[in-house]
Amino acid sequence: MSGKPQHSLISGISAEFGYYPIRWNLETENFSILTLPDHEETVSLTTEDANVIDGWLYPPSQKRLDFVSGIVRSMPYSSRVFGLPKTHALTLYRSKNQDDLDFVVWCLSLFTGMRLTTTEAGFLDATPVKPHKLVDFVLHRRTLIEAVHLALDFLEQERDAPRTPKRIAAVIHALFLAQYPQSLPFERFQYLYMALDGCFKLLEVKEKTNLRVPHARRIQWMCEKFDIPLPEWAESKAGASPLSTARNDAIHEAIFFDEPLGFSIYGGNKPDGNPTNVTLQMKALVCRLLVAILGRADTTYVKSPVNTRMLHSLEL
């Protein structure tokens, strides 16, 4: 495999992954990340692709071959699942488990703020071509070593709970799917609510006592657990929170703020509706919860309010 590092003690497991537009060469006793030789050409071809719009790469139109005429027709829709060239190689020296390698790449996706994958077709609908697009924090390159160590430490702690890393990956994926630029407001909301529910499940299974927290109080419970300032839309003082009410209407009645799905924004279409960008704050909360669950609940970032559009600096 091109770009595969050599290690004199342990062979481990290695795979190429991408797409990441920045050169990246790190090596420790536990892992290495090396940039593939054709990185500059790969980045140039990707960023100059005609299907890159506002920093997002969309797949080309799907093509269908008519076996009778031999004519290849461009369909009026895209191939939803697509691939991108690999740009780097990751080696874990102390593991031979593909699931471990995949989990580390998912965590790198979170901490770089863009989708990374070892698979041939690991992208759905669209993907950013620059870092930091999918999260509200910036992790400096010198801290990426700590990000990989964080992922590896988490794997060791959860060896007896193989579903836990799968849940982490699922939450990250839902967080990313919610930000597809062509998503309708209810779709964005539902993906983010799934991500929040996934965070709750990750925490629920770690509780030593039977935990019974209704949907109305789950976000408040998680915020209190990690000292995250509670957003107004998650407050549950007497019954359902505003967010859980919206969730119940959408899931159980296919109604999103008094309209059929797809016909209303969050808060409703009325001029005097709620101007707060709740889904943007939901994204910020999911990011904080993931960092906390992975083991860094003590950071200033985790304890910061979600009602801001600013990018935060995250130090691990």
GUZAMAR-270855 format. One record per residue: residue number from 1; x, y, z of N, C-alpha, C in turn. Coordinates in nm, 2 decimals. Example, Ala and Ser with C-alpha at 12.3 -4.5 7.8 and 13.67 -1.06 7.14 Angstrom:
 pos     nX     nY     nZ    caX    caY    caZ     cX     cY     cZ
   1   1.32  -0.57   0.78   1.23  -0.45   0.78   1.32  -0.33   0.78
   2   1.28  -0.22   0.71   1.37  -0.11   0.71   1.29   0.00   0.79
//
This chain:
 pos     nX     nY     nZ    caX    caY    caZ     cX     cY     cZ
   1   0.09  -0.12   0.00   0.00   0.00   0.00   0.09   0.12   0.00
   2   0.06   0.21  -0.09   0.14   0.34  -0.10   0.12   0.42   0.03
   3   0.23   0.47   0.08   0.22   0.56   0.19   0.22   0.48   0.32
   4   0.22   0.35   0.32   0.21   0.27   0.44   0.34   0.28   0.52
   5   0.33   0.32   0.65   0.46   0.34   0.73   0.51   0.21   0.77
   6   0.64   0.20   0.80   0.71   0.08   0.85   0.73   0.10   1.00
   7   0.72  -0.01   1.07   0.74  -0.01   1.22   0.81  -0.13   1.25
   8   0.92  -0.12   1.33   1.01  -0.23   1.35   0.96  -0.33   1.45
   9   0.86  -0.29   1.53   0.82  -0.38   1.64   0.68  -0.45   1.61
  10   0.59  -0.37   1.57   0.45  -0.43   1.55   0.40  -0.39   1.42
  11   0.34  -0.48   1.34   0.29  -0.45   1.21   0.16  -0.38   1.22
  12   0.07  -0.42   1.31  -0.06  -0.36   1.33  -0.15  -0.37   1.21
  13  -0.23  -0.27   1.19  -0.33  -0.27   1.08  -0.32  -0.13   1.01
  14  -0.34  -0.13   0.88  -0.32   0.00   0.81  -0.42   0.01   0.70
  15  -0.46   0.13   0.66  -0.55   0.16   0.55  -0.54   0.30   0.51
  16  -0.56   0.32   0.38  -0.57   0.46   0.33  -0.70   0.52   0.35
  17  -0.71   0.65   0.37  -0.84   0.71   0.40  -0.83   0.85   0.33
  18  -0.95   0.92   0.33  -0.96   1.05   0.28  -1.11   1.09   0.28
  19  -1.14   1.20   0.23  -1.05   1.30   0.16  -1.01   1.41   0.26
  20  -0.88   1.44   0.27  -0.84   1.55   0.36  -0.74   1.63   0.29
  21  -0.77   1.76   0.27  -0.69   1.85   0.18  -0.56   1.90   0.23
  22  -0.52   1.87   0.35  -0.40   1.92   0.42  -0.30   1.81   0.44
  23  -0.18   1.84   0.41  -0.07   1.74   0.43  -0.06   1.71   0.58
  24  -0.04   1.59   0.62  -0.06   1.54   0.75   0.04   1.43   0.78
  25   0.14   1.45   0.86   0.24   1.35   0.89   0.27   1.34   1.04
  26   0.22   1.24   1.10   0.24   1.22   1.24   0.28   1.08   1.27
  27   0.37   1.06   1.37   0.40   0.92   1.41   0.43   0.92   1.55
  28   0.37   0.82   1.62   0.40   0.80   1.77   0.42   0.65   1.78
  29   0.44   0.61   1.91   0.45   0.46   1.94   0.33   0.38   1.91
  30   0.21   0.45   1.90   0.09   0.38   1.88   0.03   0.38   1.74
  31   0.06   0.49   1.67   0.00   0.50   1.54   0.08   0.60   1.45
  32   0.05   0.60   1.32   0.11   0.69   1.23   0.00   0.74   1.13
  33   0.01   0.86   1.09  -0.07   0.91   0.97   0.03   0.98   0.88
  34   0.03   0.93   0.75   0.12   0.98   0.65   0.04   1.02   0.53
  35   0.09   1.13   0.47   0.03   1.18   0.35   0.08   1.10   0.23
  36  -0.02   1.06   0.14   0.01   0.98   0.02   0.09   1.07  -0.08
  37   0.17   1.01  -0.17   0.26   1.08  -0.26   0.18   1.18  -0.35
  38   0.06   1.14  -0.40  -0.01   1.22  -0.50  -0.10   1.31  -0.44
  39  -0.08   1.36  -0.32  -0.17   1.44  -0.24  -0.20   1.57  -0.31
  40  -0.10   1.64  -0.36  -0.12   1.77  -0.42  -0.21   1.76  -0.55
  41  -0.19   1.66  -0.63  -0.27   1.64  -0.75  -0.41   1.61  -0.71
  42  -0.43   1.52  -0.61  -0.56   1.48  -0.57  -0.64   1.60  -0.52
  43  -0.58   1.68  -0.44  -0.65   1.80  -0.38  -0.69   1.89  -0.49
  44  -0.60   1.92  -0.59  -0.62   2.01  -0.70  -0.74   1.96  -0.78
  45  -0.74   1.83  -0.82  -0.85   1.78  -0.90  -0.98   1.78  -0.83
  46  -0.98   1.76  -0.69  -1.11   1.76  -0.62  -1.16   1.90  -0.60
  47  -1.08   2.00  -0.56  -1.13   2.13  -0.53  -1.17   2.20  -0.66
  48  -1.11   2.16  -0.78  -1.15   2.22  -0.90  -1.26   2.15  -0.97
  49  -1.32   2.05  -0.91  -1.43   1.97  -0.97  -1.55   2.07  -1.00
  50  -1.61   2.05  -1.11  -1.72   2.13  -1.15  -1.84   2.12  -1.06
  51  -1.85   2.01  -0.98  -1.96   1.98  -0.89  -1.93   2.04  -0.75
  52  -1.83   2.11  -0.73  -1.80   2.18  -0.60  -1.88   2.31  -0.60
  53  -1.97   2.33  -0.51  -2.05   2.45  -0.49  -2.05   2.50  -0.35
  54  -2.01   2.62  -0.32  -2.00   2.67  -0.19  -1.93   2.58  -0.09
  55  -1.82   2.52  -0.13  -1.74   2.44  -0.05  -1.79   2.30  -0.03
  56  -1.90   2.26  -0.10  -1.95   2.12  -0.09  -1.93   2.05  -0.23
  57  -1.89   1.93  -0.23  -1.88   1.85  -0.35  -2.00   1.76  -0.36
  58  -2.07   1.77  -0.47  -2.19   1.69  -0.50  -2.15   1.58  -0.60
  59  -2.21   1.46  -0.59  -2.18   1.36  -0.69  -2.24   1.39  -0.83
  60  -2.18   1.34  -0.93  -2.23   1.37  -1.07  -2.36   1.30  -1.09
  61  -2.42   1.33  -1.20  -2.55   1.26  -1.24  -2.53   1.12  -1.26
  62  -2.62   1.04  -1.22  -2.61   0.89  -1.23  -2.63   0.86  -1.38
  63  -2.56   0.76  -1.43  -2.57   0.72  -1.57  -2.63   0.58  -1.58
  64  -2.70   0.56  -1.69  -2.77   0.43  -1.70  -2.75   0.39  -1.85
  65  -2.70   0.26  -1.86  -2.68   0.21  -2.00  -2.80   0.13  -2.05
  66  -2.84   0.17  -2.17  -2.95   0.10  -2.24  -2.88  -0.02  -2.31
  67  -2.90  -0.14  -2.27  -2.83  -0.26  -2.32  -2.87  -0.28  -2.47
  68  -2.99  -0.24  -2.51  -3.04  -0.26  -2.64  -2.97  -0.17  -2.74
  69  -2.98  -0.04  -2.71  -2.92   0.06  -2.80  -2.77   0.09  -2.78
  70  -2.73   0.05  -2.66  -2.59   0.08  -2.62  -2.56   0.22  -2.58
  71  -2.67   0.30  -2.57  -2.66   0.44  -2.53  -2.65   0.46  -2.38
  72  -2.56   0.54  -2.34  -2.55   0.58  -2.19  -2.62   0.71  -2.17
  73  -2.72   0.70  -2.08  -2.80   0.82  -2.06  -2.77   0.88  -1.92
  74  -2.76   1.01  -1.92  -2.74   1.08  -1.79  -2.88   1.10  -1.73
  75  -2.90   1.05  -1.61  -3.03   1.05  -1.54  -3.05   1.19  -1.48
  76  -3.18   1.23  -1.45  -3.20   1.36  -1.39  -3.18   1.36  -1.24
  77  -3.10   1.27  -1.19  -3.07   1.27  -1.04  -2.93   1.22  -1.03
  78  -2.87   1.24  -0.91  -2.73   1.21  -0.88  -2.73   1.07  -0.82
  79  -2.61   1.02  -0.82  -2.58   0.90  -0.74  -2.56   0.94  -0.60
  80  -2.65   0.89  -0.51  -2.64   0.95  -0.37  -2.52   0.90  -0.30
  81  -2.47   0.78  -0.32  -2.35   0.73  -0.26  -2.24   0.74  -0.35
  82  -2.12   0.80  -0.31  -2.01   0.82  -0.40  -1.88   0.81  -0.32
  83  -1.77   0.81  -0.40  -1.64   0.80  -0.34  -1.55   0.92  -0.37
  84  -1.44   0.93  -0.30  -1.34   1.03  -0.33  -1.20   0.96  -0.32
  85  -1.10   1.02  -0.38  -0.96   0.96  -0.37  -0.91   0.97  -0.23
  86  -0.83   0.87  -0.20  -0.77   0.87  -0.06  -0.65   0.96  -0.07
  87  -0.62   1.02   0.05  -0.51   1.12   0.06  -0.41   1.09   0.17
  88  -0.44   1.00   0.26  -0.35   0.97   0.37  -0.36   0.82   0.40
  89  -0.26   0.77   0.48  -0.26   0.64   0.53  -0.25   0.64   0.68
  90  -0.34   0.56   0.75  -0.34   0.55   0.89  -0.30   0.41   0.93
  91  -0.20   0.40   1.02  -0.16   0.27   1.08  -0.17   0.27   1.23
  92  -0.24   0.17   1.28  -0.24   0.14   1.42  -0.15   0.03   1.46
  93  -0.04   0.06   1.53   0.06  -0.04   1.55   0.02  -0.15   1.65
  94  -0.07  -0.12   1.74  -0.11  -0.21   1.85  -0.24  -0.27   1.83
  95  -0.29  -0.28   1.71  -0.42  -0.34   1.68  -0.42  -0.41   1.55
  96  -0.50  -0.51   1.53  -0.52  -0.58   1.40  -0.67  -0.58   1.37
  97  -0.75  -0.49   1.44  -0.89  -0.49   1.43  -0.94  -0.38   1.33
  98  -1.00  -0.42   1.23  -1.05  -0.32   1.13  -1.15  -0.22   1.20
  99  -1.23  -0.27   1.29  -1.33  -0.18   1.36  -1.25  -0.07   1.44
 100  -1.14  -0.10   1.49  -1.06   0.00   1.57  -1.02   0.11   1.47
 101  -0.97   0.07   1.35  -0.92   0.16   1.26  -1.03   0.25   1.21
 102  -1.15   0.19   1.18  -1.27   0.26   1.13  -1.31   0.36   1.24
 103  -1.31   0.32   1.37  -1.35   0.41   1.47  -1.26   0.54   1.48
 104  -1.13   0.51   1.47  -1.03   0.62   1.48  -1.06   0.72   1.36
 105  -1.09   0.67   1.25  -1.12   0.76   1.13  -1.25   0.84   1.16
 106  -1.35   0.77   1.22  -1.47   0.85   1.25  -1.44   0.96   1.35
 107  -1.35   0.93   1.45  -1.32   1.04   1.54  -1.24   1.15   1.48
 108  -1.15   1.11   1.38  -1.08   1.21   1.31  -1.17   1.30   1.22
 109  -1.28   1.23   1.17  -1.38   1.31   1.10  -1.44   1.42   1.19
 110  -1.47   1.38   1.31  -1.53   1.47   1.41  -1.43   1.59   1.43
 111  -1.31   1.55   1.47  -1.21   1.66   1.51  -1.16   1.74   1.40
 112  -1.17   1.69   1.27  -1.13   1.78   1.16  -1.25   1.85   1.10
 113  -1.37   1.81   1.14  -1.49   1.87   1.09  -1.52   1.85   0.95
 114  -1.48   1.73   0.90  -1.52   1.69   0.76  -1.52   1.54   0.75
 115  -1.60   1.48   0.67  -1.61   1.34   0.65  -1.49   1.27   0.60
 116  -1.43   1.17   0.67  -1.32   1.09   0.63  -1.36   0.95   0.62
 117  -1.31   0.87   0.53  -1.35   0.73   0.53  -1.24   0.64   0.46
 118  -1.24   0.52   0.50  -1.14   0.42   0.44  -1.21   0.34   0.33
 119  -1.34   0.36   0.31  -1.42   0.28   0.22  -1.41   0.34   0.08
 120  -1.45   0.26  -0.02  -1.45   0.31  -0.16  -1.56   0.41  -0.19
 121  -1.67   0.40  -0.12  -1.79   0.49  -0.15  -1.85   0.52  -0.01
 122  -1.78   0.61   0.06  -1.82   0.64   0.20  -1.89   0.78   0.22
 123  -1.94   0.84   0.11  -2.00   0.97   0.11  -2.14   0.96   0.06
 124  -2.23   1.04   0.13  -2.37   1.04   0.10  -2.42   1.18   0.06
 125  -2.47   1.19  -0.06  -2.53   1.32  -0.11  -2.43   1.43  -0.14
 126  -2.35   1.47  -0.04  -2.25   1.57  -0.06  -2.15   1.57   0.05
 127  -2.04   1.63   0.03  -1.94   1.64   0.14  -1.86   1.76   0.13
 128  -1.81   1.82   0.24  -1.73   1.94   0.23  -1.59   1.91   0.18
 129  -1.53   2.00   0.11  -1.39   1.98   0.06  -1.29   2.06   0.15
 130  -1.34   2.12   0.26  -1.24   2.19   0.35  -1.28   2.16   0.49
 131  -1.18   2.16   0.58  -1.20   2.12   0.72  -1.29   2.22   0.79
 132  -1.33   2.18   0.91  -1.41   2.26   1.01  -1.55   2.30   0.96
 133  -1.60   2.24   0.86  -1.73   2.28   0.80  -1.84   2.22   0.88
 134  -1.82   2.11   0.95  -1.93   2.03   1.01  -1.93   2.04   1.16
 135  -1.84   2.11   1.22  -1.84   2.13   1.36  -1.83   2.28   1.40
 136  -1.84   2.31   1.52  -1.83   2.46   1.56  -1.71   2.48   1.64
 137  -1.61   2.40   1.62  -1.48   2.42   1.69  -1.36   2.40   1.59
 138  -1.25   2.45   1.63  -1.13   2.42   1.55  -1.02   2.36   1.64
 139  -0.98   2.24   1.60  -0.87   2.17   1.67  -0.74   2.19   1.59
 140  -0.65   2.25   1.66  -0.52   2.28   1.59  -0.45   2.16   1.55
 141  -0.37   2.16   1.44  -0.30   2.04   1.39  -0.21   1.98   1.50
 142  -0.15   2.06   1.58  -0.06   2.00   1.68  -0.14   1.92   1.78
 143  -0.27   1.93   1.79  -0.35   1.86   1.89  -0.41   1.74   1.83
 144  -0.39   1.71   1.70  -0.45   1.59   1.64  -0.39   1.46   1.70
 145  -0.27   1.47   1.74  -0.21   1.35   1.81  -0.30   1.32   1.93
 146  -0.33   1.42   2.01  -0.42   1.39   2.13  -0.55   1.34   2.09
 147  -0.60   1.38   1.97  -0.73   1.34   1.92  -0.73   1.19   1.89
 148  -0.62   1.14   1.83  -0.61   1.00   1.80  -0.59   0.92   1.93
 149  -0.51   0.97   2.02  -0.49   0.90   2.15  -0.63   0.90   2.23
 150  -0.71   1.00   2.22  -0.84   1.00   2.28  -0.92   0.89   2.23
 151  -0.92   0.87   2.10  -1.00   0.77   2.04  -0.95   0.63   2.08
 152  -0.82   0.61   2.08  -0.76   0.48   2.12  -0.79   0.45   2.27
 153  -0.78   0.55   2.35  -0.81   0.53   2.49  -0.95   0.49   2.51
 154  -1.04   0.56   2.44  -1.18   0.53   2.45  -1.21   0.38   2.41
 155  -1.15   0.34   2.30  -1.16   0.20   2.26  -1.12   0.10   2.37
 156  -1.01   0.13   2.43  -0.96   0.04   2.54  -1.06   0.03   2.66
 157  -1.12   0.15   2.69  -1.21   0.15   2.80  -1.34   0.08   2.77
 158  -1.38   0.07   2.64  -1.50   0.01   2.60  -1.49  -0.12   2.53
 159  -1.38  -0.20   2.56  -1.36  -0.33   2.50  -1.47  -0.42   2.53
 160  -1.54  -0.41   2.64  -1.65  -0.50   2.68  -1.78  -0.45   2.63
 161  -1.78  -0.34   2.56  -1.91  -0.28   2.51  -1.89  -0.25   2.36
 162  -1.88  -0.35   2.27  -1.85  -0.32   2.13  -1.95  -0.24   2.06
 163  -2.07  -0.22   2.11  -2.17  -0.14   2.05  -2.15   0.01   2.07
 164  -2.07   0.04   2.18  -2.05   0.18   2.21  -1.98   0.26   2.10
 165  -1.86   0.21   2.05  -1.80   0.28   1.94  -1.89   0.29   1.81
 166  -1.98   0.19   1.79  -2.07   0.20   1.68  -2.17   0.31   1.70
 167  -2.21   0.33   1.82  -2.30   0.44   1.85  -2.23   0.58   1.84
 168  -2.11   0.59   1.88  -2.03   0.71   1.85  -2.03   0.74   1.71
 169  -2.00   0.64   1.62  -1.99   0.67   1.48  -2.13   0.71   1.42
 170  -2.23   0.64   1.48  -2.37   0.67   1.43  -2.41   0.82   1.46
 171  -2.37   0.86   1.58  -2.40   1.00   1.62  -2.33   1.10   1.53
 172  -2.20   1.07   1.51  -2.12   1.16   1.42  -2.18   1.16   1.28
 173  -2.22   1.05   1.23  -2.28   1.04   1.09  -2.41   1.12   1.09
 174  -2.49   1.11   1.19  -2.62   1.18   1.19  -2.60   1.33   1.20
 175  -2.50   1.37   1.28  -2.46   1.51   1.28  -2.42   1.56   1.15
 176  -2.34   1.48   1.07  -2.30   1.53   0.94  -2.41   1.53   0.84
 177  -2.50   1.43   0.84  -2.61   1.42   0.75  -2.70   1.54   0.77
 178  -2.72   1.59   0.89  -2.81   1.70   0.91  -2.77   1.83   0.84
 179  -2.64   1.83   0.80  -2.59   1.96   0.75  -2.58   1.96   0.59
 180  -2.63   1.85   0.53  -2.65   1.85   0.39  -2.72   1.98   0.34
 181  -2.66   2.06   0.25  -2.72   2.19   0.22  -2.86   2.19   0.16
 182  -2.90   2.07   0.10  -3.03   2.07   0.04  -3.13   2.01   0.13
 183  -3.10   1.98   0.26  -3.19   1.92   0.35  -3.31   2.02   0.38
 184  -3.43   1.97   0.40  -3.54   2.05   0.44  -3.53   2.07   0.59
 185  -3.59   2.17   0.65  -3.58   2.20   0.79  -3.62   2.08   0.88
 186  -3.72   2.01   0.84  -3.76   1.89   0.93  -3.66   1.78   0.92
 187  -3.60   1.76   0.80  -3.49   1.66   0.79  -3.37   1.69   0.88
 188  -3.33   1.82   0.87  -3.22   1.86   0.96  -3.25   1.84   1.10
 189  -3.37   1.88   1.14  -3.42   1.86   1.28  -3.41   1.72   1.32
 190  -3.47   1.63   1.24  -3.48   1.49   1.28  -3.34   1.42   1.29
 191  -3.25   1.45   1.20  -3.12   1.40   1.21  -3.05   1.44   1.34
 192  -3.06   1.57   1.37  -3.00   1.62   1.49  -3.06   1.57   1.62
 193  -3.20   1.55   1.61  -3.26   1.49   1.73  -3.21   1.34   1.75
 194  -3.20   1.27   1.64  -3.14   1.13   1.65  -3.00   1.14   1.71
 195  -2.92   1.23   1.67  -2.79   1.24   1.72  -2.79   1.27   1.87
 196  -2.88   1.36   1.92  -2.90   1.39   2.06  -2.95   1.26   2.14
 197  -3.04   1.19   2.08  -3.09   1.07   2.14  -2.98   0.96   2.15
 198  -2.89   0.96   2.04  -2.78   0.87   2.05  -2.68   0.90   2.16
 199  -2.66   1.03   2.18  -2.57   1.07   2.29  -2.63   1.03   2.43
 200  -2.76   1.04   2.44  -2.83   1.00   2.56  -2.81   0.85   2.59
 201  -2.83   0.77   2.48  -2.81   0.63   2.49  -2.67   0.59   2.54
 202  -2.57   0.66   2.48  -2.43   0.64   2.52  -2.41   0.66   2.67
 203  -2.48   0.76   2.72  -2.47   0.80   2.87  -2.55   0.71   2.95
 204  -2.67   0.67   2.90  -2.77   0.59   2.98  -2.71   0.45   3.01
 205  -2.64   0.39   2.92  -2.59   0.26   2.94  -2.47   0.26   3.04
 206  -2.41   0.37   3.06  -2.30   0.38   3.16  -2.35   0.40   3.30
 207  -2.48   0.44   3.32  -2.53   0.46   3.45  -2.54   0.33   3.53
 208  -2.50   0.33   3.66  -2.50   0.21   3.74  -2.64   0.17   3.79
 209  -2.73   0.27   3.79  -2.86   0.24   3.83  -2.96   0.26   3.72
 210  -3.07   0.20   3.72  -3.17   0.21   3.62  -3.21   0.35   3.60
 211  -3.19   0.40   3.48  -3.22   0.54   3.46  -3.35   0.56   3.37
 212  -3.44   0.63   3.42  -3.57   0.65   3.35  -3.59   0.80   3.33
 213  -3.54   0.85   3.22  -3.55   0.99   3.18  -3.64   1.00   3.06
 214  -3.75   1.07   3.07  -3.84   1.08   2.95  -3.77   1.17   2.85
 215  -3.82   1.16   2.72  -3.77   1.25   2.61  -3.77   1.40   2.65
 216  -3.87   1.44   2.73  -3.89   1.58   2.76  -3.77   1.63   2.84
 217  -3.70   1.54   2.92  -3.60   1.59   3.01  -3.46   1.54   2.97
 218  -3.44   1.47   2.86  -3.31   1.40   2.83  -3.20   1.51   2.80
 219  -3.24   1.61   2.73  -3.13   1.71   2.69  -3.10   1.79   2.82
 220  -3.20   1.82   2.90  -3.17   1.89   3.02  -3.08   1.81   3.11
 221  -3.11   1.68   3.12  -3.03   1.59   3.20  -2.88   1.58   3.16
 222  -2.86   1.58   3.02  -2.72   1.57   2.97  -2.65   1.70   2.99
 223  -2.72   1.81   2.98  -2.66   1.94   3.00  -2.61   1.96   3.15
 224  -2.70   1.91   3.24  -2.67   1.92   3.38  -2.55   1.83   3.41
 225  -2.54   1.72   3.35  -2.44   1.62   3.38  -2.30   1.68   3.34
 226  -2.29   1.76   3.24  -2.16   1.81   3.19  -2.15   1.96   3.21
 227  -2.24   2.02   3.29  -2.23   2.17   3.32  -2.24   2.25   3.19
 228  -2.32   2.21   3.09  -2.34   2.28   2.97  -2.46   2.38   2.99
 229  -2.44   2.51   2.97  -2.56   2.60   2.99  -2.68   2.55   2.91
 230  -2.79   2.54   2.98  -2.91   2.48   2.92  -2.98   2.58   2.82
 231  -3.00   2.54   2.69  -3.07   2.63   2.60  -3.22   2.63   2.64
 232  -3.28   2.74   2.61  -3.42   2.76   2.64  -3.51   2.65   2.58
 233  -3.48   2.61   2.46  -3.56   2.52   2.39  -3.56   2.38   2.45
 234  -3.47   2.35   2.54  -3.46   2.22   2.60  -3.50   2.22   2.75
 235  -3.55   2.34   2.80  -3.60   2.35   2.93  -3.73   2.27   2.95
 236  -3.73   2.19   3.06  -3.85   2.10   3.09  -3.88   2.12   3.23
 237  -3.95   2.24   3.26  -3.98   2.27   3.40  -4.11   2.20   3.44
 238  -4.21   2.20   3.35  -4.34   2.14   3.38  -4.39   2.07   3.26
 239  -4.34   1.95   3.24  -4.39   1.87   3.12  -4.29   1.88   3.01
 240  -4.34   1.88   2.88  -4.25   1.86   2.77  -4.17   1.99   2.74
 241  -4.05   1.98   2.69  -3.97   2.09   2.65  -4.02   2.13   2.51
 242  -3.99   2.25   2.47  -4.03   2.29   2.33  -3.97   2.20   2.22
 243  -3.85   2.15   2.24  -3.79   2.06   2.15  -3.86   1.93   2.14
 244  -3.89   1.87   2.26  -3.95   1.74   2.26  -4.10   1.75   2.20
 245  -4.16   1.86   2.22  -4.30   1.88   2.16  -4.29   1.88   2.01
 246  -4.19   1.95   1.95  -4.16   1.95   1.81  -4.13   1.81   1.76
 247  -4.05   1.74   1.84  -4.02   1.60   1.80  -4.14   1.51   1.80
 248  -4.22   1.52   1.90  -4.34   1.43   1.91  -4.43   1.45   1.79
 249  -4.45   1.58   1.76  -4.54   1.61   1.65  -4.49   1.56   1.52
 250  -4.36   1.57   1.50  -4.29   1.52   1.37  -4.29   1.37   1.36
 251  -4.25   1.30   1.47  -4.24   1.16   1.46  -4.37   1.09   1.47
 252  -4.46   1.13   1.55  -4.59   1.06   1.57  -4.71   1.11   1.49
 253  -4.70   1.23   1.44  -4.81   1.29   1.36  -4.77   1.34   1.22
 254  -4.64   1.33   1.19  -4.59   1.39   1.06  -4.62   1.53   1.04
 255  -4.62   1.61   1.15  -4.65   1.75   1.15  -4.53   1.83   1.20
 256  -4.49   1.93   1.13  -4.37   2.01   1.17  -4.42   2.15   1.18
 257  -4.44   2.20   1.30  -4.49   2.33   1.33  -4.62   2.36   1.25
 258  -4.72   2.28   1.28  -4.85   2.29   1.22  -4.86   2.27   1.07
 259  -4.76   2.22   1.01  -4.77   2.20   0.86  -4.72   2.06   0.83
 260  -4.76   2.00   0.72  -4.71   1.87   0.68  -4.56   1.89   0.66
 261  -4.49   1.77   0.67  -4.34   1.78   0.66  -4.29   1.84   0.53
 262  -4.20   1.93   0.54  -4.15   2.00   0.43  -4.21   2.14   0.40
 263  -4.31   2.17   0.47  -4.38   2.30   0.45  -4.37   2.40   0.56
 264  -4.27   2.38   0.65  -4.25   2.48   0.76  -4.11   2.47   0.80
 265  -4.06   2.59   0.85  -3.93   2.60   0.91  -3.95   2.57   1.06
 266  -3.83   2.55   1.13  -3.84   2.54   1.28  -3.90   2.67   1.34
 267  -4.00   2.66   1.42  -4.06   2.78   1.48  -4.19   2.82   1.41
 268  -4.21   2.77   1.28  -4.33   2.80   1.21  -4.30   2.92   1.11
 269  -4.39   2.93   1.02  -4.38   3.03   0.91  -4.44   3.16   0.94
 270  -4.49   3.18   1.06  -4.55   3.31   1.09  -4.44   3.42   1.11
 271  -4.47   3.54   1.07  -4.37   3.65   1.08  -4.32   3.67   1.22
 272  -4.41   3.64   1.32  -4.37   3.66   1.46  -4.32   3.53   1.52
 273  -4.28   3.43   1.44  -4.24   3.30   1.49  -4.10   3.31   1.56
 274  -4.06   3.20   1.61  -3.93   3.20   1.69  -3.81   3.22   1.60
 275  -3.74   3.34   1.62  -3.63   3.37   1.53  -3.50   3.29   1.56
 276  -3.50   3.22   1.68  -3.38   3.15   1.72  -3.35   3.03   1.63
 277  -3.22   3.02   1.58  -3.18   2.91   1.50  -3.15   2.79   1.59
 278  -3.26   2.72   1.62  -3.25   2.61   1.71  -3.17   2.50   1.66
 279  -3.18   2.47   1.53  -3.11   2.35   1.47  -2.96   2.38   1.47
 280  -2.91   2.51   1.46  -2.77   2.54   1.47  -2.72   2.52   1.61
 281  -2.81   2.55   1.71  -2.77   2.52   1.85  -2.77   2.37   1.88
 282  -2.86   2.30   1.82  -2.86   2.15   1.84  -2.73   2.09   1.79
 283  -2.68   2.14   1.67  -2.55   2.10   1.62  -2.44   2.12   1.72
 284  -2.44   2.25   1.77  -2.34   2.28   1.87  -2.34   2.20   1.99
 285  -2.46   2.16   2.04  -2.48   2.08   2.15  -2.43   1.93   2.13
 286  -2.46   1.88   2.01  -2.41   1.75   1.98  -2.26   1.74   1.98
 287  -2.20   1.85   1.92  -2.05   1.85   1.92  -1.99   1.85   2.06
 288  -2.05   1.93   2.15  -2.00   1.93   2.29  -2.02   1.80   2.36
 289  -2.14   1.74   2.34  -2.17   1.61   2.40  -2.07   1.50   2.35
 290  -2.04   1.50   2.22  -1.94   1.40   2.17  -1.81   1.42   2.23
 291  -1.76   1.54   2.24  -1.63   1.56   2.30  -1.63   1.52   2.45
 292  -1.74   1.55   2.52  -1.75   1.51   2.66  -1.76   1.36   2.68
 293  -1.83   1.29   2.59  -1.85   1.14   2.60  -1.72   1.07   2.57
 294  -1.64   1.13   2.48  -1.51   1.07   2.44  -1.41   1.09   2.55
 295  -1.44   1.17   2.65  -1.35   1.18   2.76  -1.29   1.31   2.80
 296  -1.34   1.42   2.73  -1.28   1.55   2.76  -1.40   1.65   2.80
 297  -1.48   1.60   2.90  -1.58   1.69   2.96  -1.53   1.81   3.03
 298  -1.40   1.80   3.06  -1.34   1.91   3.15  -1.30   2.03   3.06
 299  -1.31   2.03   2.93  -1.26   2.14   2.85  -1.36   2.26   2.86
 300  -1.30   2.38   2.84  -1.38   2.50   2.84  -1.48   2.50   2.73
 301  -1.45   2.44   2.62  -1.54   2.43   2.50  -1.67   2.36   2.54
 302  -1.66   2.24   2.61  -1.78   2.17   2.64  -1.87   2.25   2.73
 303  -1.82   2.33   2.82  -1.90   2.41   2.91  -1.94   2.54   2.86
 304  -1.92   2.57   2.73  -1.95   2.70   2.67  -2.10   2.70   2.62
 305  -2.17   2.81   2.61  -2.30   2.82   2.56  -2.31   2.78   2.42
 306  -2.43   2.73   2.38  -2.45   2.69   2.24  -2.51   2.80   2.15
 307  -2.55   2.91   2.21  -2.63   3.01   2.14  -2.54   3.12   2.08
 308  -2.44   3.07   2.00  -2.34   3.16   1.94  -2.31   3.09   1.80
 309  -2.27   3.18   1.71  -2.23   3.13   1.58  -2.08   3.12   1.56
 310  -2.01   3.16   1.67  -1.86   3.17   1.66  -1.80   3.03   1.66
 311  -1.68   3.02   1.60  -1.60   2.90   1.60  -1.52   2.90   1.73
 312  -1.52   2.79   1.80  -1.45   2.78   1.93  -1.31   2.71   1.91
 313  -1.21   2.74   1.99  -1.09   2.67   1.99  -1.10   2.56   2.08
 314  -1.07   2.44   2.04  -1.07   2.32   2.13  -0.93   2.27   2.15
 315  -0.89   2.26   2.28  -0.76   2.21   2.31  -0.78   2.08   2.39
 316  -0.72   1.97   2.34  -0.74   1.84   2.41  -0.62   1.81   2.50
//
